[in-house]
Amino acid sequence: MKSGRRDRRVGAPADSFGDRHANERATATDVITSRDNRWLKEFRVALRGGVPTTTGAVGVEGVRLVEEALSSRCKVEAVLFSNSGERWRDRFAPFVGRPDVGFPVLQTTDRLFEGIADTEHPQGVAALVVPRASTLDDTATAPEACAPLLVVLAGVQDPGNVGTIVRTAAAFGATGVLTAATGHSGTASPYAPKALRASAGAALHLPVVVGMPLGILLTQLKLKGIATVASCVHQQTAESGATGQVLAPWRVQWCEPVALLVGNEGAGLPEDVVHSADVRIHIPMAKQVESLNAGAAAAVVLYEAYRQRTSR
Amino acid sequence: MKSGRRDRRVGAPADSFGDRHANERATATDVITSRDNRWLKEFRVALRGGVPTTTGAVGVEGVRLVEEALSSRCKVEAVLFSNSGERWRDRFAPFVGRPDVGFPVLQTTDRLFEGIADTEHPQGVAALVVPRASTLDDTATAPEACAPLLVVLAGVQDPGNVGTIVRTAAAFGATGVLTAATGHSGTASPYAPKALRASAGAALHLPVVVGMPLGILLTQLKLKGIATVASCVHQQTAESGATGQVLAPWRVQWCEPVALLVGNEGAGLPEDVVHSADVRIHIPMAKQVESLNAGAAAAVVLYEAYRQRTSR
């Protein structure tokens, strides 16, 4: 646990990061005490800034999420402990305790850690991790005898909702998640710190494709024989000019290859997307209530799919 | 829309608030420009502070929530517009445009409004509203031929989760929500600003009982013949020492009088509560996934209940 081992780790892996960090590695001290340290800057960009670093790494923070990152098949660029976060180091021993660990394990002061963290009461553990690049084919690859079950987020703006839906998708056996922008609004990144927290790290395990143009995506799904199911927020939208009837989730055949389309929290899916979908669904609910939270609605539909798929 | 009408409204209702506000009412100017104004202080406590005022009023903010508050049967103490929030006034005409409106309709500057608001980009409309005091009997009163369906939140700490569950409960025909503290953790107030936002105001419509001791509540439910269903986060918890088997949500008879017990986000329900419940349920999910978000899990279970109740 003491400095000798840490020094070795911080300085060791020559292939773990770009050349511009060579200097920090060569001169790395046991505890980073300067806020201008380039590693801290990278962590600050990824966590507090909420955007990927120039190398495409995203930041995860907290014991649970760092564990998820280390156990995922994603490339880890660095792990950072604060002085008081050191108490968690034993828990990470299987990942960071080996001499051949392929990334630097850094340490800084509690105060500097607070300056890079995105949470109010940080646990003092963070990591920079590069999400796997997935393709549409990856998201449509079903293990075992299962048919693909894709979740397409089209204009879901709240990172918390995006994260909750990714977590639910993983729990109910979805094969992948795709995010797309609509004419009206983009979809929050599943890798934003708030979304990663809400997904409990599921975005690092599940195949995820970010920011595909919606039109191209829908065409590709058609070519692949994957049926599209439009989730309609309002009963009226679902019915207006629709070419087919609007079904309750339990009327849909979820055992076929299928993509669930989830729209914006307020506006729902664009009208043309609703019209061109193979199936339109609406969750029946009490009369005086307008709608469900986007995460709750997706959970209900994905549960229904899972129920049908596992009770075959 | 202009000052004459507003002046009358600000000064008029002698019975709308306590005596300590008599002075403000008497000298009320058209636009409140002092941050020391007592009404602004009340709004600040309720919104930014997130706690009820001394009269028990909670704060709601934003067009949609203020509409919900005004259309609920709760007592409204005041409505406040910022200068730029004035553009919404027409929308509230049915509630605040009548000469006999029973509460002051106030106006302040954008800057002072920002100082009392709990959101980053306030819409400039807020209200102080006193939630209805409900009893256990109110939450167990089912309209029409329906059996009571109660939701008991025992140790749900995140206000967003509490709000989402209240919204979902309303959507799926629950007759009431009760919050209780466990030995380990309290439940966030459904009336905290973040919870009210997440519930889309449903907490002002649905009968809600806050902070009942859990033991007394469970005894009362037993006396009333309302079956308790413990929602178990982890399969193991559900099975450990349980006196009956653990069911998937679709194996439960939801058409009977029933109370769904929802526990803490991380720890779940206390073990003795799980043991003493009439039924234990666990939502089946993919193997490598640990759990669902609390709001998503409650949505799945309440959807199942609603599905059974409406398709009888």
Interface residues (C-beta under 8 A of the other chain):
Chain A: G160 T164 R167 T168 A170 A171 F172 G173 A198 A200 A202 H205 W250 I283 P284 M285 A286 Q288 V289 E290 S291 L292 N293 G295 A296 A297 A298 A299 V300 Y303 Y306 R307 T310
Chain B: G160 T164 R167 T168 A170 A171 F172 G173 A198 A200 A202 H205 W250 I283 P284 M285 A286 Q288 V289 E290 S291 L292 N293 G295 A296 A297 A298 A299 V300 Y303 Y306 R307 T310
